């Protein structure tokens, strides 16, 4: 690949954005689906592919928007059903971000679990009641991450298909 080959450079930049987006599912601060979608956008605008690139971009837009909505609605509905309040999730998220910087790599889950457990312990007043709520919040967070990752993988697969067939 030559650096003067602009289509190859655009494809590499798009691939890096998509990979960063997939990593963004677990790394705080990286917007996962916007990065994946942005990679496809850069490829569609500057990659020089055929007219099918707009169909790939449109499909990626639908997947990114649908994935974003789904990752909040489905786990949120499950949490409302089990009675875990949003305030406990906010405390868990805040302590997860703090934990990520205090204890690199493992601080995020430790801070998240500790924050939710602490908030639920204060709210419910009993450790035996706080732990089931914490488990439900962890299941919801895992489901949200899984949905976001699957949407990112679908965008990546769509982009690869666009590279190969458009």
C-alpha positions in Angstrom: 0.0 0.0 0.0 1.3 3.4 -0.9 0.6 6.4 1.2 -0.5 8.2 -2.0 -3.2 5.6 -2.5 -6.0 7.6 -0.9 -8.7 4.8 -1.1 -6.4 2.5 0.8 -5.6 5.1 3.4 -9.3 5.9 3.8 -10.1 2.2 4.3 -7.4 1.9 6.9 -8.7 4.9 8.8 -12.3 3.5 8.6 -11.1 0.1 9.9 -9.2 1.8 12.8 -12.3 3.8 13.7 -14.5 0.6 13.7 -12.0 -1.3 15.8 -11.8 1.6 18.2 -15.6 1.6 18.3 -15.7 -2.1 19.2 -13.1 -1.5 21.9 -15.2 1.4 23.1 -17.9 -1.0 24.4 -15.7 -1.7 27.4 -13.4 1.4 27.5 -15.1 4.4 29.2 -14.8 7.6 27.1 -14.9 6.0 23.7 -18.3 6.3 22.0 -18.6 2.8 20.6 -21.4 3.0 18.0 -20.6 6.6 16.9 -17.1 5.5 16.1 -18.2 2.5 14.2 -20.7 4.6 12.2 -18.1 7.3 11.7 -15.7 4.8 10.2 -18.4 3.8 7.6 -19.2 7.5 7.0 -15.5 8.3 6.3 -15.3 5.3 3.9 -18.6 6.3 2.1 -17.5 9.9 1.7 -13.9 9.6 0.8 -13.3 5.9 -0.1 -14.2 6.1 -3.8 -16.5 3.0 -3.7 -19.4 2.6 -6.0 -22.9 4.0 -5.5 -23.7 1.1 -3.2 -21.6 2.8 -0.5 -24.6 5.0 0.3 -26.8 1.9 0.9 -24.0 0.6 3.2 -24.0 4.0 5.1 -27.8 4.0 5.3 -27.9 0.5 6.7 -25.1 1.3 9.2 -27.1 4.4 10.3 -30.1 2.3 11.0 -28.1 -0.3 12.9 -26.3 2.4 15.0 -29.5 4.2 15.8 -31.4 1.0 16.6 -28.5 -0.3 18.7 -28.2 2.9 20.7 -32.0 3.0 21.4 -32.1 -0.8 22.2 -29.1 -0.7 24.6 -30.9 1.7 26.9 -34.5 0.6 26.6 -34.2 -3.2 27.0 -31.9 -3.2 30.1 -33.7 -0.2 31.5 -37.1 -1.9 31.3 -35.7 -5.0 33.1 -34.3 -2.8 35.9 -37.6 -0.9 36.3 -39.3 -4.3 36.5 -37.0 -5.4 39.3 -37.1 -2.1 41.2 -33.5 -0.9 40.8 -33.6 2.9 40.7 -31.7 5.1 38.2 -29.8 6.8 41.1 -28.1 3.5 42.0 -27.0 3.1 38.4 -25.6 6.6 38.3 -23.6 6.1 41.5 -22.3 2.8 40.1 -21.3 4.4 36.8 -19.6 7.4 38.5 -17.6 5.1 40.9 -16.8 2.8 37.9 -15.3 5.7 36.0 -13.3 6.8 39.1 -12.2 3.2 39.7 -11.0 3.0 36.1 -8.5 5.8 36.8 -7.6 4.7 40.3 -7.0 1.0 39.6 -6.3 0.7 35.8 -8.3 -2.1 34.0 -10.0 -3.8 36.9 -11.1 -0.6 38.7 -14.1 -0.1 36.3 -16.0 -3.2 37.3 -14.9 -3.0 41.0 -16.1 0.6 41.2 -19.3 -0.1 39.3 -20.3 -3.1 41.5 -19.2 -1.3 44.7 -21.1 1.8 43.8 -24.3 0.0 43.0 -24.0 -2.1 46.1 -23.3 0.9 48.3 -26.2 2.9 46.9 -28.6 -0.1 47.3 -27.4 -0.8 50.8 -28.1 2.8 51.8 -31.5 2.8 50.1 -32.7 -0.6 51.4 -30.9 -0.6 54.7 -30.0 -4.3 54.5 -27.1 -6.1 52.9 -29.3 -9.1 52.0 -31.6 -6.9 50.0 -28.9 -4.9 48.4 -27.0 -7.8 46.8 -29.9 -9.1 44.6 -30.5 -5.5 43.3 -26.7 -5.3 42.5 -26.9 -8.6 40.6 -29.9 -7.3 38.6 -28.0 -4.1 37.8 -24.9 -6.1 36.6 -27.1 -8.2 34.4 -28.6 -5.1 32.8 -25.2 -3.6 32.3 -23.9 -6.8 30.7 -27.0 -6.9 28.4 -26.4 -3.3 27.4 -22.8 -4.0 26.5 -23.7 -7.1 24.6 -26.3 -5.2 22.5 -23.9 -2.4 21.8 -21.1 -4.8 20.8 -23.5 -6.8 18.5 -24.6 -3.6 16.8 -20.9 -2.7 16.3 -20.1 -6.1 14.9 -23.1 -5.8 12.5 -21.8 -2.4 11.3 -18.3 -3.9 10.9 -19.6 -6.8 8.9 -21.7 -4.5 6.8 -18.6 -2.4 6.1 -16.5 -5.4 5.2 -19.2 -6.5 2.8 -19.2 -3.0 1.3 -15.5 -3.2 0.8 -15.7 -6.5 -0.9 -18.8 -6.1 -3.0 -19.4 -2.4 -3.7 
